[in-house]
Each structure stands twice: as structure tokens, then as C-alpha cells.
Amino acid sequence: MSKIKTTHVGSLPRTPQLLAANKRRSQGTISDEEFSAILTESVKQVVARQKQIGIDIVNEGEYGHITSGAVDYGAWWNYSFSRLGGLTMTDEDRWAAAEVVRSTPGNIKLTSFPDRRDRARFKQAYEDPDSGILGGRAAVGNPKITGEITYIGASQVGADIDLLAGAMKQNDLAEGFIAALSPGSAARIKNEYYASDADVVRACAQAMAHEYKAITDAGFTVQLDAPDLAESWDQINPEPSISDYQKWLQIRIDALNEALVGIDPAKVRLHICWGSWHGPHTTDIPFEAIIEQCLQVNAGEFSFEGSSPRHAHEWKIWKKYPLPAGRKIVPGVVCHSTNVVEHPELVADRIVRFAEVVGPENVIASTDCGLGGRVHEQIAWAKLEALTAGAALASKRLF
């Protein structure tokens, strides 16, 4: 090994043509053939752009993770609604629904998004449309579980695979990944069918396992988008004990491993996230409270926020919790929640800091979270340029 490889978390800015096509698709004014042609060309462009910038492990920008409207924020989660059977769509937007759910000791339940503790603490800022916290997110209807959860997305994940494979071949690229929702994240919808939270999570694991296997069978790394592991802490009212949360979390960890049975850990990347909205995040759970459980997941790579103003200091926990043999870390060294483009020297400093703790051979430089829909297109690509420039500087220092 002679360099620090680079990647990112998944979502990249949609091309103007794809945004327009997504909007027409939601309005029913575009044919499947025309939409498919625009999607295919857009994926070719986004993969070529990643190669031009110097990203080593690329993806299709999550362009196939379709949601309605011209704003793509939130597609990382909403895309699953059409891939899981047993759901009934509603007009309810989970980010706007004001339902209040209270947990009790030993009985954790997620409340609605507007009832999160961070929102309550900074109520005026969250209600100010000029604060920038929600980043212009469009309202999207969400489903509820009304029957047995099954996987019905084989053709859709197959399309994602074909799009990435074709674009990578055209650009002579060897390493790619495709993001997929974790069972615990898929389970964060209203349940009217299963008897318990554990039953819902387990059913989602059994369904999403089909998507994970399809991606890895195609030779790609599957990135498990699992903000439920960290972000959910803020969505529990009142704040639970750490021990109660860890018991609740273990259900999700076990479900992940059930879904990964038979899959080579080297083809699995776990993405741990505290939520991508541009809020204060003062109620985030410390990484140290969940890291041991996260490391139980049979993943070869662990992706996490390493440059967020709320979590950048947590690089030090890797001194206390040794990285298991054969595993790598994929820290975010550029941030998705600020318009400031990181200086390559700062990026290099962050990479070197991690490399000195776990070994440079075990570090892949990345972003904190997806950039699509969270910062302006120009800024997103500039951040990826800073990422690769910083990785080149770090490689000179480390090798």
C-alpha cells in the first residue's frame, strides 16, 4: 500500500437533467424510456466526475434511490418505501408530524421527528425558516406497516447495480459501493401489524438481506446506512439511560448480523451517523457509548463522522477501543453540514491523526455523510476535491 484511498458516504448532487426528470416522473409526465435514458447518462456523468477528482471507491451517487420532487434530500430513507412490501403509503410527512410519544425506563419508543430533544432545546431556531437547519427539505409522504414486510425491490437494486457497473466499466474503475438501508433505519415507520419493535426490526432485516446479497454478489461493497444506531438517541423522550439504550440498540445490531449471514465482511461497510440535518446536535449520544456494539457488526469497514464540529474530537476513542484485526475505519474528514470547504492541509492532518492510531493501512478517507441535497452542488464537488488533495498530502507524510 502506498496511498490513503478515498471514498464518500453516498449521496451526490443530482444533475440538473436528473432533478428535472425526477420532478416530471412524480407528475407522471415522462415515459419510463426517457427517464431511464436520463438516469443512465446522469450516472455516467457522476461516476466520471468522481474519477476526474480522484475518488478511489466510487458509487452511482444514489441516483437510483428515487423520491418525488426536485429536491433529493431524504431519498436515502424514502427510496426503501417502494422496495418493501407490506407498506401502505400515507400523506403524513414524518418530519412534520407532531405526534408525541413518551418512553419509560426499560421501554424505549421513538417519538416523532419534531418532538426530538434537540428541536425542543432550540425551538426558535428550528421554527425559523431562515435558520438553514432543515436545508430546504421537501415534504414527502411516508408509509405505515399494514402487513408482512417482504422485499419487492429486486428489479430496482438490479438497476442500481447495472448502472454502476456500466459506468465503472466505461471509466475503467475497479472499486465501487452501493448504499442500502439498515434494518433499524427501515423500521422507523409507523407499525400497525407487528406485535413488537423487535419483530419489526427482524422483519426488515430478513427483507433487506436480499438487497445486501444482490449488491455483494455483484462484486460491490454494500454500505449499510445505519443512522438509527446513533441518531435515534435524540428521538427518545425523555432521555433514556445509556444501559436502556444499549439494550434497545442490541436488537438492531443483532438484526444487522442476521441480515449479513453468508456475506463476506470485506464487502460490508457500516455507516454510523448522528443525522444529516444542519442542527445544533447538542443531544447527540457520545460515540464511546455505542462503539463497542457497532464493532460487533460483521463489517469490514466502519464509516463515521470524523470532522463534524460535534464529533471531530472523538478520534481519540480509537486509542481506547482497538480496531479489530482485518477491519478498517472510514472516517469523515470533510463535513456535510458546513458550506466552508476544508483546506487540504486540514484534511491531511485529520487523516494522519487517525492513521497514527490505527495504522495507515486501515484508513480510507471519506465524508461525514452524503453531500447531495445538503450543500450546494459547487460546494459539494469542491469538498471532494479537498478530500482527494488532502489524502494525497497525507499519503506523502505516511508512506
KEKE-3310 file (N, C-alpha, C; in steps of 0.2 Angstrom, whole numbers, plus 5000, padded with zeros to 4 digits):
npx = (5004:5003:4996:4983:4967:4952:4935:4917:4901:4890:4877:4876:4877:4863:4862:4856:4848:4843:4836:4826:4820:4816:4806:4797:4794:4787:4776:4770:4773:4783:4790:4794:4805:4812:4815:4824:4834:4839:4843:4853:4863:4866:4871:4883:4889:4891:4899:4910:4914:4918:4929:4938:4940:4947:4943:4944:4935:4920:4903:4886:4881:4869:4858:4849:4840:4826:4815:4801:4799:4809:4819:4832:4834:4834:4831:4839:4832:4819:4818:4817:4804:4797:4803:4800:4787:4771:4768:4759:4756:4755:4749:4756:4770:4784:4794:4786:4775:4767:4766:4767:4777:4780:4794:4797:4807:4816:4808:4809:4803:4802:4799:4791:4799:4798:4797:4809:4823:4833:4827:4817:4825:4831:4820:4816:4825:4824:4811:4812:4812:4823:4834:4841:4842:4835:4838:4831:4822:4810:4793:4788:4777:4775:4775:4765:4766:4757:4755:4764:4781:4790:4803:4803:4810:4819:4821:4824:4835:4843:4844:4851:4863:4867:4868:4879:4889:4890:4894:4906:4914:4915:4923:4934:4936:4939:4934:4919:4904:4888:4875:4863:4849:4849:4842:4837:4835:4826:4815:4810:4796:4778:4770:4758:4755:4765:4769:4779:4793:4805:4801:4797:4810:4817:4810:4812:4826:4826:4820:4828:4840:4840:4843:4856:4863:4862:4869:4882:4885:4886:4899:4901:4904:4893:4886:4880:4868:4866:4860:4851:4858:4865:4858:4845:4845:4842:4829:4822:4811:4807:4825:4834:4842:4859:4861:4848:4847:4857:4853:4841:4848:4855:4846:4845:4858:4860:4851:4856:4867:4861:4855:4867:4872:4882:4888:4903:4913:4922:4916:4907:4902:4899:4889:4889:4880:4875:4864:4859:4854:4856:4857:4860:4864:4866:4861:4866:4872:4886:4900:4907:4899:4892:4901:4907:4897:4894:4905:4903:4896:4897:4906:4918:4922:4921:4912:4911:4906:4919:4924:4914:4908:4903:4908:4921:4931:4931:4940:4949:4944:4948:4960:4957:4948:4953:4954:4947:4956:4959:4950:4944:4944:4933:4934:4925:4932:4930:4916:4898:4890:4893:4896:4909:4923:4935:4952:4965:4976:4971:4963:4972:4979:4969:4967:4980:4980:4971:4977:4989:4984:4977:4984:4990:4987:4974:4965:4953:4949:4935:4919:4909:4895:4882:4883:4874:4860:4863:4873:4877:4879:4891:4899:4899:4906:4918:4922:4924:4935:4944:4945:4952:4964:4969:4971:4981:4991:4992:4996:5009:5015:5014:5018)
npy = (4994:5011:5023:5033:5028:5035:5039:5041:5045:5043:5049:5061:5077:5078:5078:5093:5089:5076:5080:5087:5077:5068:5076:5077:5064:5062:5069:5062:5064:5060:5047:5030:5025:5037:5043:5033:5034:5046:5044:5035:5041:5052:5045:5040:5052:5056:5046:5048:5060:5058:5050:5059:5068:5060:5051:5035:5024:5022:5027:5026:5038:5037:5039:5031:5030:5034:5048:5058:5074:5089:5091:5082:5078:5067:5056:5045:5037:5037:5030:5016:5014:5010:4997:4988:4977:4976:4988:5003:5018:5035:5052:5058:5067:5062:5071:5082:5078:5080:5071:5065:5054:5045:5038:5025:5019:5005:5003:5008:5019:5027:5044:5057:5066:5080:5081:5078:5080:5089:5098:5103:5110:5120:5127:5140:5142:5131:5133:5144:5149:5154:5150:5139:5126:5115:5114:5116:5105:5095:5091:5075:5061:5047:5030:5017:5002:4989:4975:4959:4962:4962:4959:4968:4974:4969:4971:4985:4986:4979:4987:4998:4991:4988:5000:5006:4997:4998:5011:5011:5002:5009:5019:5013:5009:5001:4998:4999:5005:5002:5010:5005:5003:5001:4988:4993:5007:5006:5002:5012:5018:5020:5007:4995:4982:4972:4964:4969:4980:4974:4963:4970:4976:4964:4958:4968:4966:4953:4956:4966:4959:4953:4963:4967:4956:4955:4966:4963:4951:4955:4960:4972:4983:4984:4997:5000:5010:5017:5026:5025:5019:5029:5041:5039:5041:5054:5055:5050:5052:5055:5058:5043:5030:5026:5012:5007:5011:5005:4991:4992:4996:4984:4975:4980:4979:4965:4961:4967:4958:4946:4949:4949:4936:4924:4933:4941:4949:4958:4964:4973:4989:4998:5012:5024:5037:5053:5059:5070:5082:5101:5105:5110:5099:5096:5086:5074:5057:5052:5045:5035:5028:5019:5013:5000:4991:4994:4989:4976:4972:4963:4969:4974:4987:5003:5017:5034:5050:5061:5074:5083:5097:5093:5080:5078:5078:5065:5056:5051:5041:5029:5026:5020:5010:4997:4994:4980:4965:4965:4974:4990:5008:5021:5036:5052:5066:5077:5089:5088:5097:5110:5125:5129:5125:5113:5115:5107:5104:5103:5093:5083:5083:5078:5065:5059:5059:5049:5039:5037:5031:5019:5014:5017:5008:5005:5014:5023:5038:5049:5056:5065:5063:5060:5071:5076:5087:5093:5102:5116:5111:5116:5117:5105:5097:5104:5101:5087:5088:5094:5083:5073:5080:5082:5069:5065:5073:5068:5055:5057:5060:5049:5038)
npz = (5000:4996:4997:5004:5002:4995:4997:4998:5007:5000:4994:4981:4972:4962:4944:4934:4924:4929:4941:4935:4928:4938:4944:4934:4933:4945:4943:4933:4919:4911:4901:4904:4897:4893:4905:4910:4901:4904:4917:4916:4909:4917:4928:4922:4921:4934:4939:4931:4935:4948:4946:4939:4949:4958:4966:4974:4978:4971:4968:4962:4965:4972:4963:4959:4969:4971:4975:4976:4968:4966:4974:4982:4995:5009:5001:5004:5014:5010:4998:5001:5002:4991:4989:4999:5003:5011:5016:5017:5009:5015:5018:5027:5033:5040:5046:5049:5056:5071:5082:5099:5108:5122:5131:5144:5158:5153:5142:5128:5115:5100:5097:5087:5074:5075:5088:5094:5106:5103:5095:5104:5113:5105:5100:5094:5084:5076:5071:5063:5047:5041:5047:5041:5046:5041:5028:5016:5014:5005:5008:5010:5008:5020:5023:5032:5041:5037:5034:5032:5031:5016:5003:4989:4979:4969:4956:4956:4964:4956:4944:4950:4952:4939:4933:4940:4937:4923:4921:4929:4921:4909:4913:4918:4931:4947:4960:4969:4978:4984:4993:5006:5015:5033:5044:5056:5052:5042:5049:5055:5054:5055:5064:5061:5062:5067:5083:5091:5093:5091:5083:5071:5067:5065:5054:5045:5043:5038:5025:5019:5018:5006:4997:5001:4998:4985:4980:4985:4979:4966:4966:4972:4986:5000:5008:5023:5028:5043:5052:5063:5073:5081:5079:5084:5097:5100:5097:5107:5120:5137:5139:5139:5150:5147:5148:5145:5132:5126:5127:5119:5107:5104:5099:5086:5081:5082:5072:5061:5059:5057:5045:5037:5036:5028:5020:5014:5026:5021:5011:5016:5023:5037:5040:5052:5059:5065:5061:5047:5047:5048:5062:5079:5087:5100:5108:5104:5106:5114:5104:5111:5119:5111:5103:5105:5103:5090:5084:5084:5073:5058:5049:5037:5036:5044:5044:5049:5057:5057:5056:5059:5069:5081:5083:5080:5089:5094:5088:5097:5104:5097:5102:5114:5111:5103:5085:5078:5071:5054:5050:5044:5046:5041:5041:5042:5034:5028:5030:5030:5034:5034:5024:5022:5014:5017:5020:5011:5019:5032:5030:5028:5040:5048:5043:5045:5059:5062:5056:5063:5074:5071:5061:5045:5034:5037:5035:5026:5018:5020:5018:5030:5029:5017:5003:4993:4991:5003:5004:4992:4975:4969:4980:4986:4977:4977:4990:4989:4981:4989:4998:4991:4988:5001:5005:4997:5001:5014:5011:5007:5018:5026:5019)
capx = (5000:5007:4992:4977:4962:4947:4928:4912:4896:4884:4873:4880:4872:4859:4862:4850:4843:4840:4832:4820:4817:4813:4800:4792:4792:4782:4770:4768:4774:4789:4790:4799:4811:4815:4818:4829:4840:4842:4846:4859:4868:4867:4876:4889:4892:4893:4905:4916:4917:4922:4936:4941:4943:4952:4940:4946:4930:4915:4896:4882:4878:4862:4854:4843:4836:4821:4810:4797:4800:4815:4824:4833:4836:4829:4830:4842:4827:4812:4819:4815:4796:4795:4806:4797:4780:4768:4768:4753:4758:4750:4751:4760:4777:4787:4797:4782:4770:4768:4764:4772:4777:4785:4797:4798:4813:4815:4803:4810:4799:4804:4794:4791:4804:4798:4797:4816:4825:4837:4822:4814:4830:4832:4814:4815:4830:4820:4805:4814:4814:4829:4840:4845:4843:4832:4841:4826:4819:4803:4788:4787:4773:4778:4771:4764:4767:4750:4756:4770:4786:4794:4807:4800:4815:4824:4822:4827:4843:4847:4845:4857:4870:4869:4870:4886:4894:4891:4898:4913:4917:4916:4928:4940:4937:4938:4931:4913:4900:4881:4872:4857:4846:4850:4836:4834:4833:4820:4810:4807:4790:4773:4769:4751:4755:4769:4767:4784:4798:4810:4798:4798:4817:4819:4807:4816:4832:4825:4819:4834:4846:4840:4847:4863:4866:4862:4875:4889:4885:4888:4906:4902:4903:4887:4886:4874:4866:4863:4859:4847:4862:4867:4854:4839:4846:4839:4822:4819:4809:4813:4832:4834:4848:4863:4860:4842:4848:4861:4848:4837:4852:4857:4841:4847:4865:4859:4847:4861:4871:4857:4855:4873:4874:4884:4891:4910:4913:4926:4912:4902:4904:4894:4890:4886:4878:4871:4859:4862:4852:4861:4855:4865:4866:4869:4859:4869:4875:4894:4902:4910:4893:4890:4906:4908:4891:4895:4911:4900:4893:4901:4908:4925:4924:4917:4911:4908:4908:4926:4925:4908:4910:4901:4911:4928:4936:4930:4945:4953:4942:4951:4966:4954:4944:4957:4951:4948:4960:4956:4945:4946:4940:4932:4932:4924:4937:4926:4910:4892:4885:4895:4897:4916:4927:4940:4959:4968:4981:4967:4961:4978:4980:4964:4969:4986:4979:4968:4982:4994:4981:4975:4988:4988:4984:4967:4961:4950:4947:4929:4915:4905:4888:4881:4883:4868:4855:4864:4876:4876:4882:4898:4902:4900:4912:4924:4924:4928:4942:4949:4946:4957:4970:4971:4973:4987:4996:4993:5000:5016:5018:5013:5022)
capy = (5000:5017:5029:5033:5028:5040:5037:5046:5041:5040:5054:5066:5081:5076:5083:5097:5085:5071:5083:5089:5071:5066:5080:5075:5057:5062:5071:5057:5067:5057:5040:5026:5025:5044:5043:5028:5036:5052:5042:5031:5046:5055:5040:5040:5058:5057:5042:5051:5066:5055:5048:5065:5071:5056:5046:5028:5019:5027:5024:5029:5045:5036:5042:5027:5030:5039:5051:5063:5081:5091:5091:5075:5077:5062:5050:5039:5033:5036:5025:5010:5013:5006:4991:4984:4975:4976:4995:5007:5025:5040:5058:5060:5068:5061:5077:5087:5076:5082:5066:5065:5048:5046:5032:5024:5015:4999:5003:5014:5021:5033:5049:5060:5070:5087:5080:5077:5084:5094:5103:5106:5114:5125:5128:5146:5141:5126:5136:5150:5146:5157:5147:5135:5120:5109:5114:5116:5099:5095:5087:5068:5056:5041:5024:5013:4995:4986:4968:4956:4965:4957:4963:4968:4978:4965:4974:4991:4986:4976:4993:5001:4988:4988:5007:5007:4993:5000:5017:5010:4999:5014:5024:5009:5009:4994:4998:5003:5003:5004:5011:5001:5005:4996:4986:4998:5013:5004:5000:5019:5020:5018:5000:4993:4975:4968:4964:4972:4984:4969:4960:4975:4976:4957:4958:4972:4963:4947:4958:4970:4955:4952:4969:4967:4950:4956:4971:4960:4946:4959:4962:4979:4984:4986:5002:4999:5017:5015:5032:5023:5017:5034:5047:5038:5043:5061:5054:5046:5057:5059:5055:5036:5028:5023:5005:5005:5012:4999:4985:4993:4996:4977:4972:4982:4976:4958:4961:4968:4952:4941:4950:4948:4929:4922:4939:4942:4956:4963:4968:4977:4995:5001:5019:5027:5044:5056:5063:5074:5089:5106:5107:5111:5092:5095:5080:5068:5052:5051:5039:5030:5024:5014:5010:4993:4987:4995:4985:4969:4971:4959:4973:4975:4994:5007:5024:5038:5057:5062:5081:5086:5101:5090:5074:5078:5076:5058:5052:5049:5034:5023:5024:5016:5004:4995:4991:4973:4963:4964:4979:4997:5014:5026:5042:5058:5071:5084:5089:5089:5102:5117:5127:5130:5120:5112:5116:5101:5103:5101:5086:5079:5082:5073:5058:5057:5058:5043:5034:5036:5027:5013:5011:5020:5003:5003:5021:5026:5044:5049:5062:5063:5060:5061:5078:5078:5090:5096:5108:5117:5107:5118:5116:5098:5094:5107:5097:5081:5089:5095:5077:5069:5083:5081:5062:5065:5076:5063:5049:5059:5060:5042:5032)
capz = (5000:4995:4997:5008:4997:4996:4995:5001:5010:4995:4990:4977:4969:4956:4938:4933:4920:4933:4945:4931:4926:4944:4945:4929:4935:4951:4940:4928:4913:4907:4899:4908:4892:4893:4912:4911:4897:4908:4923:4914:4907:4924:4932:4919:4922:4941:4940:4928:4939:4954:4943:4937:4955:4961:4971:4973:4978:4969:4968:4957:4968:4974:4959:4958:4975:4969:4979:4972:4969:4963:4980:4984:5002:5012:4997:5007:5018:5007:4992:5003:5003:4985:4989:5004:5003:5017:5017:5014:5009:5018:5016:5033:5032:5047:5048:5051:5061:5078:5087:5104:5111:5128:5133:5151:5159:5150:5137:5123:5109:5096:5096:5081:5072:5078:5096:5096:5111:5100:5092:5109:5116:5100:5096:5090:5078:5071:5068:5059:5040:5038:5051:5037:5049:5038:5022:5011:5013:5003:5011:5007:5012:5022:5024:5038:5040:5037:5033:5032:5027:5011:4999:4982:4976:4966:4949:4957:4966:4950:4940:4953:4950:4931:4931:4942:4934:4917:4922:4931:4916:4904:4916:4919:4938:4949:4966:4969:4983:4984:4999:5007:5022:5038:5046:5061:5049:5038:5054:5058:5051:5059:5064:5063:5060:5071:5090:5095:5089:5089:5077:5065:5065:5062:5048:5040:5042:5033:5019:5017:5017:4999:4994:5003:4995:4977:4979:4986:4974:4960:4967:4975:4994:5002:5013:5027:5031:5049:5057:5068:5079:5085:5079:5087:5104:5101:5096:5113:5125:5139:5138:5142:5152:5142:5148:5142:5125:5123:5126:5113:5101:5103:5094:5079:5080:5080:5066:5055:5058:5054:5038:5034:5036:5022:5016:5016:5029:5017:5006:5020:5026:5041:5041:5058:5058:5070:5057:5042:5046:5050:5068:5084:5089:5107:5112:5101:5110:5113:5101:5115:5122:5107:5098:5106:5100:5082:5081:5084:5067:5054:5043:5036:5036:5049:5042:5054:5057:5060:5055:5062:5075:5087:5084:5077:5095:5096:5085:5102:5106:5094:5107:5120:5108:5097:5079:5077:5066:5047:5049:5043:5048:5035:5045:5038:5035:5026:5034:5026:5037:5033:5017:5022:5010:5021:5017:5011:5024:5037:5029:5029:5047:5051:5041:5049:5066:5063:5054:5068:5080:5069:5056:5038:5030:5040:5035:5020:5019:5017:5020:5036:5027:5010:5001:4989:4994:5009:5002:4985:4971:4968:4986:4987:4972:4980:4996:4987:4978:4995:5001:4987:4989:5007:5005:4993:5006:5020:5009:5007:5025:5029:5016)
cpx = (5004:5003:4986:4971:4956:4940:4923:4906:4890:4881:4877:4875:4869:4861:4856:4845:4840:4835:4825:4816:4813:4806:4795:4789:4786:4776:4767:4768:4780:4788:4795:4806:4815:4819:4824:4835:4843:4846:4853:4864:4870:4872:4883:4893:4895:4899:4911:4919:4920:4929:4940:4944:4948:4949:4941:4940:4923:4908:4892:4878:4871:4857:4848:4838:4831:4816:4807:4799:4807:4821:4825:4835:4831:4828:4833:4837:4821:4813:4816:4808:4794:4798:4804:4790:4778:4767:4762:4755:4752:4753:4755:4767:4780:4791:4793:4776:4772:4767:4769:4771:4782:4787:4797:4804:4811:4811:4804:4806:4802:4798:4795:4797:4804:4798:4804:4819:4830:4833:4819:4819:4832:4826:4813:4819:4826:4814:4806:4816:4820:4835:4844:4846:4841:4835:4837:4823:4812:4799:4787:4782:4777:4773:4770:4764:4760:4750:4763:4775:4790:4798:4804:4804:4820:4826:4826:4834:4847:4848:4851:4863:4872:4871:4877:4891:4895:4896:4905:4917:4919:4922:4934:4941:4935:4934:4925:4909:4893:4878:4865:4855:4847:4843:4833:4832:4826:4814:4807:4801:4784:4771:4762:4750:4758:4768:4773:4789:4803:4807:4798:4805:4819:4816:4810:4822:4831:4824:4825:4840:4846:4844:4854:4867:4867:4868:4881:4890:4888:4895:4907:4902:4896:4888:4880:4873:4862:4863:4855:4851:4864:4861:4847:4839:4842:4832:4819:4817:4805:4820:4832:4841:4852:4862:4854:4843:4852:4857:4844:4841:4854:4852:4843:4854:4864:4855:4852:4865:4867:4856:4861:4876:4876:4887:4898:4910:4917:4922:4906:4905:4898:4895:4886:4886:4874:4865:4862:4860:4856:4859:4861:4868:4869:4866:4861:4872:4882:4895:4904:4905:4891:4895:4907:4903:4892:4900:4909:4898:4899:4903:4915:4927:4919:4917:4908:4910:4914:4928:4920:4910:4908:4904:4918:4933:4936:4935:4949:4951:4945:4958:4963:4951:4948:4952:4952:4952:4956:4950:4948:4941:4939:4929:4930:4929:4935:4919:4904:4888:4888:4897:4905:4919:4934:4947:4962:4973:4977:4965:4966:4979:4975:4965:4975:4985:4976:4973:4987:4991:4980:4980:4986:4985:4977:4963:4959:4947:4940:4925:4911:4898:4888:4881:4877:4863:4856:4869:4876:4881:4890:4902:4904:4906:4918:4927:4927:4934:4947:4950:4952:4964:4973:4974:4980:4993:4998:4997:5007:5019:5019:5017:5029)
cpy = (5006:5024:5028:5033:5033:5037:5043:5042:5039:5045:5060:5070:5078:5081:5087:5093:5079:5074:5085:5083:5068:5070:5078:5068:5057:5065:5067:5060:5065:5050:5036:5026:5032:5044:5039:5031:5042:5049:5038:5036:5050:5051:5040:5046:5059:5052:5045:5057:5064:5053:5054:5068:5067:5051:5039:5023:5023:5023:5028:5036:5044:5039:5038:5026:5036:5041:5056:5070:5082:5092:5084:5073:5072:5056:5044:5034:5032:5031:5018:5008:5009:4999:4986:4983:4975:4983:4998:5014:5029:5046:5061:5061:5067:5067:5083:5085:5077:5077:5066:5058:5048:5039:5031:5020:5008:4998:5009:5014:5027:5038:5052:5064:5077:5087:5079:5082:5090:5100:5107:5112:5121:5127:5134:5145:5136:5129:5142:5147:5149:5154:5142:5128:5114:5109:5113:5110:5099:5090:5081:5064:5050:5036:5022:5006:4992:4978:4966:4960:4960:4962:4962:4972:4975:4969:4981:4991:4983:4982:4997:4998:4988:4995:5009:5003:4995:5007:5016:5007:5004:5019:5020:5010:5002:4993:5002:5001:5006:5005:5007:5003:4999:4994:4991:5004:5011:5003:5007:5022:5017:5011:4998:4986:4971:4969:4969:4976:4979:4965:4964:4975:4969:4956:4962:4969:4957:4950:4962:4965:4953:4957:4969:4961:4951:4961:4967:4954:4949:4961:4969:4978:4986:4991:5002:5006:5015:5021:5030:5021:5023:5040:5046:5040:5050:5060:5050:5051:5054:5055:5048:5035:5025:5015:5003:5006:5007:4993:4986:4993:4988:4974:4974:4979:4968:4957:4962:4961:4946:4942:4949:4941:4927:4927:4940:4949:4961:4967:4972:4983:4997:5008:5021:5034:5046:5060:5069:5081:5094:5109:5108:5104:5091:5089:5074:5063:5052:5044:5033:5026:5019:5010:5002:4989:4988:4990:4977:4967:4968:4963:4974:4983:4998:5014:5028:5045:5058:5070:5085:5090:5097:5083:5073:5076:5069:5053:5048:5042:5028:5021:5019:5009:5002:4992:4984:4971:4962:4969:4986:5002:5018:5033:5048:5063:5077:5083:5091:5095:5109:5119:5129:5124:5119:5113:5109:5099:5101:5094:5081:5078:5077:5066:5055:5055:5051:5037:5032:5032:5020:5010:5014:5015:5002:5009:5022:5032:5045:5056:5060:5060:5062:5069:5080:5081:5093:5102:5110:5113:5109:5116:5109:5095:5097:5103:5090:5082:5091:5088:5073:5073:5082:5074:5061:5068:5071:5057:5051:5058:5053:5037:5035)
cpz = (5000:4995:5002:5002:4999:4994:4998:5004:5005:4991:4987:4974:4963:4950:4937:4929:4924:4938:4941:4929:4932:4945:4940:4930:4940:4948:4934:4920:4909:4906:4903:4903:4893:4900:4912:4907:4901:4914:4921:4912:4913:4928:4929:4920:4929:4942:4937:4932:4945:4952:4942:4944:4959:4966:4969:4973:4977:4970:4963:4960:4971:4970:4958:4964:4974:4974:4974:4973:4966:4968:4982:4991:5005:5008:5000:5011:5013:5001:4994:5002:4997:4985:4994:5003:5010:5020:5014:5014:5012:5016:5022:5032:5039:5050:5050:5056:5068:5084:5092:5107:5117:5130:5141:5152:5157:5145:5132:5117:5106:5095:5089:5080:5075:5085:5098:5101:5109:5098:5098:5112:5112:5096:5092:5083:5073:5068:5064:5052:5038:5042:5047:5040:5045:5030:5016:5009:5011:5007:5007:5011:5014:5023:5031:5036:5042:5036:5033:5028:5022:5007:4992:4977:4971:4959:4950:4959:4960:4945:4943:4951:4943:4930:4934:4938:4927:4917:4924:4925:4911:4907:4919:4927:4941:4956:4967:4975:4981:4991:5000:5014:5027:5041:5051:5058:5045:5043:5057:5055:5056:5058:5066:5062:5065:5078:5094:5090:5087:5083:5071:5063:5062:5055:5043:5038:5037:5026:5016:5015:5009:4995:4995:4999:4987:4976:4980:4981:4967:4961:4970:4983:4995:5008:5017:5030:5037:5054:5063:5074:5083:5085:5083:5094:5105:5100:5101:5118:5131:5138:5142:5146:5147:5142:5144:5134:5122:5122:5120:5106:5099:5098:5087:5077:5078:5074:5060:5054:5055:5047:5034:5034:5029:5017:5019:5020:5025:5012:5010:5023:5030:5042:5047:5058:5063:5067:5053:5042:5050:5056:5073:5087:5096:5111:5108:5107:5109:5109:5105:5118:5118:5102:5099:5103:5092:5080:5082:5077:5062:5048:5043:5037:5041:5047:5048:5053:5060:5059:5058:5068:5081:5088:5082:5083:5096:5092:5091:5105:5103:5098:5112:5117:5102:5091:5078:5071:5059:5046:5048:5045:5041:5038:5040:5039:5032:5028:5029:5028:5038:5026:5017:5019:5014:5017:5017:5016:5031:5036:5030:5036:5050:5049:5044:5056:5067:5061:5059:5074:5077:5064:5049:5034:5032:5039:5027:5021:5016:5019:5027:5034:5019:5008:4997:4993:5000:5009:4995:4981:4970:4974:4987:4983:4975:4986:4994:4984:4984:4999:4998:4988:4996:5008:5002:4998:5012:5018:5009:5013:5028:5026:5013)
residu = (MET:SER:LYS:ILE:LYS:THR:THR:HIS:VAL:GLY:SER:LEU:PRO:ARG:THR:PRO:GLN:LEU:LEU:ALA:ALA:ASN:LYS:ARG:ARG:SER:GLN:GLY:THR:ILE:SER:ASP:GLU:GLU:PHE:SER:ALA:ILE:LEU:THR:GLU:SER:VAL:LYS:GLN:VAL:VAL:ALA:ARG:GLN:LYS:GLN:ILE:GLY:ILE:ASP:ILE:VAL:ASN:GLU:GLY:GLU:TYR:GLY:HIS:ILE:THR:SER:GLY:ALA:VAL:ASP:TYR:GLY:ALA:TRP:TRP:ASN:TYR:SER:PHE:SER:ARG:LEU:GLY:GLY:LEU:THR:MET:THR:ASP:GLU:ASP:ARG:TRP:ALA:ALA:ALA:GLU:VAL:VAL:ARG:SER:THR:PRO:GLY:ASN:ILE:LYS:LEU:THR:SER:PHE:PRO:ASP:ARG:ARG:ASP:ARG:ALA:ARG:PHE:LYS:GLN:ALA:TYR:GLU:ASP:PRO:ASP:SER:GLY:ILE:LEU:GLY:GLY:ARG:ALA:ALA:VAL:GLY:ASN:PRO:LYS:ILE:THR:GLY:GLU:ILE:THR:TYR:ILE:GLY:ALA:SER:GLN:VAL:GLY:ALA:ASP:ILE:ASP:LEU:LEU:ALA:GLY:ALA:MET:LYS:GLN:ASN:ASP:LEU:ALA:GLU:GLY:PHE:ILE:ALA:ALA:LEU:SER:PRO:GLY:SER:ALA:ALA:ARG:ILE:LYS:ASN:GLU:TYR:TYR:ALA:SER:ASP:ALA:ASP:VAL:VAL:ARG:ALA:CYS:ALA:GLN:ALA:MET:ALA:HIS:GLU:TYR:LYS:ALA:ILE:THR:ASP:ALA:GLY:PHE:THR:VAL:GLN:LEU:ASP:ALA:PRO:ASP:LEU:ALA:GLU:SER:TRP:ASP:GLN:ILE:ASN:PRO:GLU:PRO:SER:ILE:SER:ASP:TYR:GLN:LYS:TRP:LEU:GLN:ILE:ARG:ILE:ASP:ALA:LEU:ASN:GLU:ALA:LEU:VAL:GLY:ILE:ASP:PRO:ALA:LYS:VAL:ARG:LEU:HIS:ILE:CYS:TRP:GLY:SER:TRP:HIS:GLY:PRO:HIS:THR:THR:ASP:ILE:PRO:PHE:GLU:ALA:ILE:ILE:GLU:GLN:CYS:LEU:GLN:VAL:ASN:ALA:GLY:GLU:PHE:SER:PHE:GLU:GLY:SER:SER:PRO:ARG:HIS:ALA:HIS:GLU:TRP:LYS:ILE:TRP:LYS:LYS:TYR:PRO:LEU:PRO:ALA:GLY:ARG:LYS:ILE:VAL:PRO:GLY:VAL:VAL:CYS:HIS:SER:THR:ASN:VAL:VAL:GLU:HIS:PRO:GLU:LEU:VAL:ALA:ASP:ARG:ILE:VAL:ARG:PHE:ALA:GLU:VAL:VAL:GLY:PRO:GLU:ASN:VAL:ILE:ALA:SER:THR:ASP:CYS:GLY:LEU:GLY:GLY:ARG:VAL:HIS:GLU:GLN:ILE:ALA:TRP:ALA:LYS:LEU:GLU:ALA:LEU:THR:ALA:GLY:ALA:ALA:LEU:ALA:SER:LYS:ARG:LEU:PHE)
# end
